[in-house]
Amino acid sequence: MSVLRAILRGLGAGALGTLAMDTLLYRRYRDAGGEADFRAWESSESLESWEAAPAPALVAKRLLKGLTNREVPPRSARLLNNLTHWAFGLTTGAAYGLLVGSRKSHIWYGLPLGAAVWAGGYLVLPRLGVYEEIWKYDLETLENDLSGHLVFGTATAAAFSLLPGLDGGRDSGIHAPTDPRRSK
């Protein structure tokens, strides 16, 4: 698979993985009594301040403030949350595509992918002042967060395995093992 095809396929897989994770998180939100419809929830429709902003928005705020040396207005929280959340999901998918694009993709690759994304968040986000250190969270919070990321990873890996080739061909990314005696 070419590098470009691996990246494009990974972007598509990352989008589907992000949507799968968000669907799980939305279901939990509704089960806990949330009333917003999926579109409003997914687009952070009610987000109007930095105090209520989730991690993606806070990361973007911190990066923008560091780059521009200016305060980022609260009206930007919703847009930055959506852009950062989706950009991270898509770029993670693209990186996955680069990593596995030259070999047979397996759905089970999604478990270590999701776990790595989850663990990476608890390594990086406390350094950015967005999360607390991992040991400060209760097990239920960590379990819910991990399970969401495992859904992301598994859905991304599954989508990468099943998406058709992006060059108009029929390459599904799933190949029968080749007989090494016939490689010449």
The 8 nearest C-alpha neighbors of each residue, nearest first, counted from 0:
[[1, 101, 100, 5, 4, 2, 3, 172],
 [2, 0, 4, 3, 5, 100, 101, 6],
 [1, 3, 5, 4, 6, 0, 97, 100],
 [2, 4, 6, 5, 1, 7, 0, 8],
 [5, 3, 7, 1, 6, 2, 8, 0],
 [4, 6, 96, 2, 100, 8, 3, 97],
 [7, 5, 93, 9, 3, 96, 4, 8],
 [8, 6, 10, 4, 9, 5, 3, 11],
 [7, 9, 11, 5, 10, 6, 4, 12],
 [8, 10, 93, 96, 92, 12, 6, 7],
 [11, 9, 93, 89, 13, 7, 92, 8],
 [12, 10, 14, 8, 9, 13, 15, 7],
 [11, 13, 155, 158, 9, 159, 15, 14],
 [14, 12, 92, 89, 16, 10, 88, 155],
 [15, 13, 17, 11, 12, 16, 89, 18],
 [14, 16, 18, 12, 13, 17, 19, 155],
 [17, 15, 155, 151, 154, 13, 19, 18],
 [18, 16, 14, 20, 19, 15, 88, 151],
 [17, 19, 21, 15, 16, 20, 22, 14],
 [20, 18, 16, 22, 17, 21, 15, 151],
 [21, 19, 151, 17, 23, 22, 18, 147],
 [20, 22, 24, 18, 23, 19, 25, 17],
 [21, 23, 25, 19, 20, 24, 18, 26],
 [22, 24, 26, 20, 21, 25, 27, 19],
 [25, 23, 21, 27, 26, 22, 28, 20],
 [24, 26, 28, 22, 27, 23, 21, 29],
 [27, 25, 23, 29, 28, 24, 30, 22],
 [26, 28, 30, 24, 25, 29, 31, 23],
 [27, 29, 25, 31, 33, 26, 30, 24],
 [28, 30, 33, 32, 26, 31, 27, 25],
 [31, 29, 27, 32, 28, 26, 33, 25],
 [30, 32, 28, 29, 33, 27, 26, 34],
 [33, 31, 29, 30, 34, 28, 27, 35],
 [34, 32, 29, 28, 31, 35, 30, 27],
 [33, 35, 32, 29, 36, 28, 40, 37],
 [36, 34, 40, 39, 33, 37, 38, 29],
 [35, 37, 39, 38, 40, 34, 41, 33],
 [36, 38, 40, 39, 41, 35, 25, 42],
 [39, 37, 41, 40, 36, 42, 35, 44],
 [38, 40, 44, 42, 36, 37, 41, 35],
 [41, 39, 37, 43, 38, 42, 35, 36],
 [42, 40, 38, 43, 39, 37, 21, 44],
 [41, 43, 44, 39, 40, 38, 81, 77],
 [44, 42, 40, 46, 41, 45, 77, 39],
 [43, 45, 39, 42, 46, 40, 77, 41],
 [44, 46, 43, 47, 39, 40, 77, 42],
 [47, 45, 43, 77, 44, 48, 52, 76],
 [46, 48, 74, 45, 73, 76, 77, 49],
 [49, 47, 73, 50, 51, 46, 52, 76],
 [48, 50, 52, 51, 73, 76, 47, 57],
 [49, 51, 48, 52, 53, 47, 73, 57],
 [52, 50, 49, 48, 53, 46, 47, 76],
 [51, 53, 49, 50, 56, 48, 57, 76],
 [54, 52, 55, 56, 57, 51, 80, 49],
 [53, 55, 57, 56, 129, 58, 52, 130],
 [56, 54, 80, 58, 83, 84, 57, 53],
 [57, 55, 80, 79, 59, 58, 54, 76],
 [58, 56, 60, 54, 59, 55, 61, 129],
 [57, 59, 61, 55, 60, 56, 54, 62],
 [58, 60, 62, 56, 57, 61, 63, 79],
 [61, 59, 57, 63, 58, 62, 64, 56],
 [60, 62, 58, 64, 59, 63, 65, 57],
 [61, 63, 65, 59, 64, 60, 66, 58],
 [64, 62, 66, 60, 65, 61, 67, 59],
 [63, 65, 68, 61, 69, 67, 62, 66],
 [66, 64, 62, 68, 63, 67, 61, 69],
 [65, 67, 63, 64, 68, 62, 69, 61],
 [68, 66, 69, 64, 65, 63, 70, 62],
 [67, 69, 64, 65, 66, 70, 63, 71],
 [70, 68, 64, 67, 71, 65, 63, 66],
 [69, 71, 64, 72, 68, 60, 67, 63],
 [70, 72, 60, 69, 64, 73, 75, 63],
 [73, 71, 74, 75, 70, 76, 48, 49],
 [74, 72, 48, 75, 76, 49, 47, 71],
 [73, 75, 72, 76, 47, 77, 48, 78],
 [76, 74, 73, 78, 77, 72, 79, 71],
 [77, 75, 79, 73, 74, 78, 56, 80],
 [76, 78, 80, 46, 79, 75, 43, 81],
 [79, 77, 81, 80, 75, 76, 82, 56],
 [80, 78, 56, 82, 76, 81, 77, 83],
 [79, 81, 56, 55, 77, 83, 78, 82],
 [82, 80, 84, 78, 79, 83, 85, 42],
 [83, 81, 79, 85, 84, 80, 86, 78],
 [82, 84, 86, 55, 80, 85, 81, 79],
 [85, 83, 81, 87, 55, 86, 82, 80],
 [84, 86, 88, 87, 82, 83, 89, 81],
 [85, 87, 83, 89, 88, 84, 82, 90],
 [86, 88, 90, 85, 84, 89, 91, 83],
 [89, 87, 85, 91, 13, 86, 17, 90],
 [88, 90, 13, 10, 92, 86, 91, 14],
 [91, 89, 93, 87, 92, 88, 86, 94],
 [90, 92, 94, 88, 89, 93, 87, 95],
 [91, 93, 13, 9, 95, 89, 10, 90],
 [94, 92, 9, 6, 10, 90, 96, 95],
 [95, 93, 91, 97, 96, 92, 90, 98],
 [94, 96, 92, 98, 93, 97, 91, 99],
 [97, 95, 9, 5, 93, 100, 94, 6],
 [98, 96, 94, 100, 95, 5, 99, 6],
 [97, 99, 95, 96, 100, 94, 101, 5],
 [100, 98, 96, 102, 101, 97, 104, 95],
 [101, 99, 96, 5, 97, 102, 98, 0],
 [100, 102, 99, 0, 103, 98, 97, 1],
 [103, 101, 99, 100, 104, 172, 0, 98],
 [102, 104, 173, 174, 105, 172, 99, 101],
 [103, 105, 160, 99, 102, 173, 172, 106],
 [106, 104, 107, 108, 103, 160, 156, 157],
 [105, 107, 157, 156, 108, 109, 153, 104],
 [106, 108, 109, 105, 110, 153, 156, 111],
 [109, 107, 106, 110, 105, 111, 156, 112],
 [108, 110, 153, 152, 112, 156, 107, 111],
 [109, 111, 113, 112, 108, 149, 107, 153],
 [110, 112, 114, 113, 109, 115, 108, 152],
 [113, 111, 109, 152, 115, 110, 114, 116],
 [112, 114, 152, 149, 148, 116, 110, 115],
 [113, 115, 111, 117, 112, 116, 118, 110],
 [114, 116, 118, 112, 117, 113, 111, 119],
 [117, 115, 119, 113, 114, 118, 112, 120],
 [116, 118, 114, 120, 115, 119, 148, 145],
 [119, 117, 115, 121, 120, 116, 114, 122],
 [120, 118, 122, 116, 121, 117, 115, 123],
 [121, 119, 123, 117, 118, 122, 124, 116],
 [120, 122, 118, 119, 123, 124, 133, 125],
 [121, 123, 119, 120, 124, 118, 125, 126],
 [124, 122, 120, 126, 125, 121, 119, 127],
 [123, 125, 127, 130, 129, 126, 120, 121],
 [124, 126, 130, 128, 131, 127, 129, 123],
 [127, 125, 124, 123, 128, 122, 129, 130],
 [126, 128, 124, 125, 129, 123, 58, 61],
 [129, 127, 125, 126, 130, 124, 131, 58],
 [128, 130, 124, 127, 125, 54, 57, 58],
 [131, 129, 125, 124, 128, 132, 121, 54],
 [130, 132, 125, 133, 135, 129, 128, 136],
 [131, 133, 134, 135, 125, 130, 121, 136],
 [132, 134, 135, 136, 121, 131, 130, 141],
 [133, 135, 136, 132, 137, 131, 138, 141],
 [134, 136, 133, 132, 131, 137, 138, 130],
 [137, 135, 134, 133, 140, 138, 141, 131],
 [136, 138, 140, 139, 141, 135, 134, 142],
 [137, 139, 141, 140, 142, 136, 143, 134],
 [138, 140, 142, 141, 137, 143, 136, 144],
 [141, 139, 143, 138, 142, 137, 144, 136],
 [140, 142, 138, 144, 139, 143, 145, 137],
 [141, 143, 139, 145, 144, 140, 138, 146],
 [144, 142, 140, 146, 141, 145, 139, 147],
 [143, 145, 141, 147, 142, 146, 140, 148],
 [146, 144, 142, 148, 147, 143, 141, 117],
 [145, 147, 149, 143, 148, 144, 142, 150],
 [148, 146, 150, 144, 145, 149, 20, 143],
 [147, 149, 113, 151, 145, 150, 146, 117],
 [150, 148, 113, 146, 152, 151, 147, 110],
 [149, 151, 147, 153, 148, 152, 20, 154],
 [152, 150, 16, 148, 20, 154, 149, 153],
 [153, 151, 113, 109, 149, 155, 112, 150],
 [152, 109, 154, 156, 150, 155, 151, 110],
 [153, 155, 16, 157, 151, 156, 152, 150],
 [156, 154, 16, 12, 152, 158, 13, 153],
 [155, 157, 109, 106, 159, 153, 158, 154],
 [158, 156, 106, 154, 160, 159, 155, 153],
 [157, 159, 12, 161, 155, 160, 156, 162],
 [158, 160, 12, 156, 157, 162, 161, 155],
 [161, 159, 157, 172, 158, 104, 162, 173],
 [160, 162, 158, 159, 171, 157, 163, 172],
 [163, 161, 159, 158, 171, 160, 164, 8],
 [164, 162, 171, 170, 169, 165, 161, 172],
 [163, 165, 170, 168, 166, 169, 171, 167],
 [164, 166, 167, 163, 4, 8, 168, 7],
 [165, 167, 168, 164, 4, 169, 163, 170],
 [166, 168, 165, 164, 169, 163, 170, 4],
 [169, 167, 166, 164, 170, 165, 163, 171],
 [168, 170, 164, 163, 171, 167, 166, 165],
 [169, 171, 164, 172, 163, 168, 173, 165],
 [172, 170, 163, 173, 161, 162, 164, 169],
 [171, 173, 160, 170, 174, 103, 104, 161],
 [174, 172, 171, 103, 160, 104, 175, 161],
 [175, 173, 176, 172, 103, 171, 177, 170],
 [174, 176, 177, 173, 103, 178, 172, 102],
 [177, 175, 174, 178, 103, 179, 173, 102],
 [178, 176, 179, 175, 181, 182, 174, 180],
 [177, 179, 180, 181, 176, 182, 175, 183],
 [180, 178, 182, 181, 177, 183, 176, 175],
 [181, 179, 178, 182, 183, 177, 176, 175],
 [182, 180, 179, 178, 183, 177, 176, 175],
 [181, 183, 179, 180, 178, 177, 176, 175],
 [182, 181, 180, 179, 178, 177, 176, 175]]
